[in-house]
Amino acid sequence: MLIRKIAVGSDYKNAMNYVVGQSVLGGTHTIYSISESKEGSVSVWVYNEELKEVVMWKKFNKNTPIHFEFNIDF
């Protein structure tokens, strides 16, 4: 399943949100994808339009409280 959004933090109301397509880093990058590894860590990948490249921006270990939202296509 494709991850659409994550909220990082134990309190959902005050958690830090990352959404695919969101502009970040002062508008220089866009969140390209969010992936979960087999080990349980979660990575946030960003795209730089000027350089035409995708790089890993953030990685959260499996012990970090994360709430997931997935893409649902009917």
trRosetta pair geometry for C-beta under 8 A, 3 or more apart (Angstrom, degrees):
i j d omega theta_ij theta_ji phi_ij phi_ji
1 70 4.7 -5 153 -154 127 137
1 71 7.1 -178 180 49 82 76
2 33 7.9 -87 -154 -143 95 98
2 70 6.5 123 78 -162 51 79
2 71 4.3 1 78 22 108 122
3 6 6.5 10 171 -50 127 96
3 20 7.5 138 103 -37 68 120
3 33 7.7 98 61 -179 92 72
3 34 4.2 -88 95 87 124 107
3 35 7.0 -176 24 -86 125 28
3 36 6.8 111 -41 -20 141 100
3 42 8.0 172 -155 -146 178 112
3 68 5.9 -81 -131 -153 105 104
3 69 7.3 97 -165 74 67 50
3 70 5.9 -61 -108 -104 44 66
3 71 7.6 56 101 -9 1 83
4 19 6.9 -2 151 -148 71 75
4 20 5.7 -96 -152 20 47 114
4 34 7.8 -34 60 37 6 124
4 69 5.0 -64 67 108 101 93
4 70 5.9 112 2 -166 95 15
4 71 4.7 128 -58 -60 110 70
5 17 6.4 -9 -172 -167 108 97
5 18 6.8 163 -154 85 60 51
5 19 4.6 -10 -105 -104 97 76
5 20 7.1 -111 -67 4 57 76
5 34 7.6 112 -109 14 11 156
5 68 7.6 139 84 -165 58 42
5 69 4.0 9 55 49 97 119
6 17 7.3 168 88 -148 46 52
6 18 5.2 -1 56 55 88 99
6 34 5.7 -177 -13 -170 115 155
6 42 6.3 124 -107 163 166 152
6 44 7.7 -122 39 -79 129 107
6 66 5.3 -18 -168 -169 116 107
6 67 6.7 146 -161 74 58 53
6 68 5.8 -21 -105 -103 79 57
6 69 7.3 -155 -73 21 35 76
7 12 5.7 57 119 -142 149 72
7 15 3.8 77 168 107 96 142
7 16 7.1 153 -159 72 55 37
7 17 5.1 -21 -102 -95 77 75
7 18 8.0 -177 -81 20 33 67
7 66 7.1 148 73 -159 48 55
7 67 4.2 -7 54 54 102 108
7 69 7.9 63 -14 -15 94 101
8 15 5.6 157 66 -172 33 100
8 16 4.8 -23 58 60 97 93
8 17 7.8 -177 15 -79 72 26
8 18 7.1 34 -12 -3 109 108
8 60 6.1 -147 -122 -93 129 156
8 64 6.3 -10 -153 156 100 121
8 65 7.2 125 -164 87 51 64
8 66 5.4 -18 -104 -105 67 81
9 12 7.4 162 85 -87 93 26
9 14 6.2 -102 130 97 153 74
9 15 3.5 -169 46 -113 111 75
9 16 6.0 113 -26 8 117 72
9 65 6.1 -16 136 83 14 108
10 15 7.8 174 39 -85 24 99
10 65 4.3 93 -84 39 61 164
11 14 4.6 21 97 40 116 100
11 15 6.3 -172 84 -48 55 79
12 15 5.3 -34 -140 -5 32 125
12 67 5.6 39 -110 -24 103 157
15 65 8.0 -111 -110 107 121 102
15 67 6.7 117 76 20 177 115
18 22 6.7 -145 -161 42 50 144
18 31 5.9 154 -179 -113 90 155
18 34 6.4 129 113 -87 117 131
18 44 5.3 -70 176 -113 157 140
18 58 7.5 -136 -88 52 157 138
19 22 4.3 101 66 -38 85 119
19 31 6.5 138 85 59 40 147
20 31 5.3 -125 -119 112 36 106
20 32 7.2 -22 -144 132 86 14
20 33 6.2 20 -115 -107 116 37
20 34 6.2 -115 -63 -4 96 97
21 30 6.4 -18 -152 -179 29 111
21 31 6.4 -32 22 66 24 89
22 30 6.9 158 79 -156 35 67
22 31 4.8 25 49 13 85 119
23 27 5.1 7 173 -114 125 59
23 29 7.5 139 -158 84 55 45
23 30 5.7 -38 -98 -100 54 76
24 29 5.3 -36 71 82 85 95
24 30 7.0 136 19 -113 80 23
24 31 6.1 72 -8 -46 125 85
24 46 6.3 -96 61 -116 123 133
24 57 7.3 65 101 -166 148 166
25 28 4.9 -68 108 52 105 97
25 29 4.5 40 40 27 127 108
25 46 7.1 73 -2 -174 130 162
25 57 7.8 -127 -44 -134 125 134
28 48 6.5 -4 150 -127 85 91
28 50 7.4 -43 -162 8 86 121
29 46 4.0 31 166 167 130 126
29 47 6.3 149 -160 69 78 39
29 48 5.3 -44 -100 -82 86 70
29 57 7.2 146 131 -83 156 137
30 46 6.5 150 72 -158 32 78
30 47 5.1 -23 61 58 88 95
30 49 7.3 55 2 -40 112 98
31 34 7.1 7 174 -50 118 91
31 44 6.2 -52 -136 -174 106 102
31 45 7.4 101 -163 78 61 50
31 46 5.8 -53 -101 -101 42 74
31 47 7.9 41 133 12 6 83
31 57 7.8 -91 -109 26 75 146
32 45 4.7 -62 64 110 106 95
32 46 5.8 140 -3 -141 96 16
32 47 4.0 106 -71 -32 117 101
32 54 5.1 -77 50 -128 174 112
33 45 4.8 7 56 51 80 118
33 54 7.9 23 18 -160 101 135
34 42 6.7 6 -180 -178 94 101
34 43 7.2 174 -154 87 51 49
34 44 5.5 -14 -107 -106 82 67
34 45 7.3 -161 -77 20 34 78
35 42 7.2 170 88 -153 40 58
35 43 5.2 -10 60 57 89 95
35 45 7.0 33 2 -13 105 115
36 40 7.0 -19 -175 -146 100 29
36 41 7.3 167 -152 86 58 38
36 42 5.2 -25 -99 -100 74 76
36 43 7.9 177 -84 18 27 71
37 40 6.7 -39 74 26 81 21
37 41 4.9 12 32 55 119 84
37 42 7.7 -144 7 -75 77 30
37 43 7.2 65 -34 -11 99 107
39 62 6.4 -118 137 -44 75 128
40 61 7.7 41 101 173 93 54
40 62 3.2 46 109 -105 123 121
41 59 5.9 17 167 -179 122 96
41 60 6.3 170 -162 84 73 49
41 61 5.3 -41 -106 -123 97 40
41 62 5.7 -77 -66 -46 55 74
42 59 7.2 165 85 -154 45 51
42 60 4.7 -6 58 55 94 102
42 64 7.6 -106 32 69 110 121
42 66 5.7 115 5 -119 156 176
43 56 5.3 -48 -171 -139 121 112
43 58 7.1 165 -153 89 50 53
43 59 4.8 -13 -103 -104 79 81
43 60 7.8 -165 -74 21 36 67
44 56 7.3 108 74 -161 47 65
44 57 5.1 -54 99 62 94 102
44 58 4.3 17 39 51 114 95
44 59 7.6 -147 20 -68 70 41
45 54 5.5 25 169 177 115 104
45 55 6.9 173 -153 89 75 25
45 56 5.6 -49 -99 -99 73 52
45 57 6.6 146 -127 4 18 88
46 54 7.1 172 87 -149 33 62
46 55 6.2 -21 61 63 81 74
46 56 8.0 96 16 -155 76 11
46 57 4.4 58 -8 -43 115 130
47 53 7.3 177 -146 92 59 33
47 54 5.1 -27 -94 -95 75 78
48 51 4.4 21 103 39 123 102
48 52 7.2 -62 90 -8 76 16
48 53 5.5 1 47 56 103 78
48 54 8.0 -172 15 -81 71 31
48 55 7.3 16 -9 10 109 107
49 52 7.1 16 -170 -74 30 54
56 59 6.4 19 168 -53 125 102
60 64 4.2 -91 180 53 108 153
60 66 6.2 122 109 -63 151 131
61 64 5.7 116 60 -12 62 99
